[in-house]
C-alpha cells in the first residue's frame, strides 16, 4: 500500500480496510500531508461532477446507459480484446 501511495494513486478500487493506511500513518511510513492531498483531489472531482448537489442516480438514464452494446465493444477494443 505504501508503494501504491508513493506512486501517486489517490484511490484504491474496492478497498475497504482503512486500517492499513492508518497503520502506515501511525508508524510514520506515510505522511498525513500525502493523505490530505489525495482526499482533496478526490473530493474536488466529486464536487466538479456535482455529486454533492445531486448524489442520486437517475434510474431511467442509467437503464438507457448501462450495458450499451457500442460501449461494450469500445471497452473490448480499448482493453485489447479484439
Phi, psi and omega in degrees: 000321179300315180296322179296316178297315180295333179283351176104008179289130180263338185212137177263126178290122176075008182286124180232026181231079181293349181302326181294316179291319179299318179297319177297321177296314184297329180262005175079015180280336177230137180275140178301328178303319180293318179296318177301320179296314184289326176296318179300317180294319179295314180296324178298315179297319178296321177296314180297329178280353179081018184287345177276327180280322183217085185277004187263147180280135171279104188300316180298317179294320180297319180298322180283339187262313187294131175080016179302134183304315183293330178285324176297317179298314179299318179300318178294321178296315181292327180283339180100011178269070184288000000 
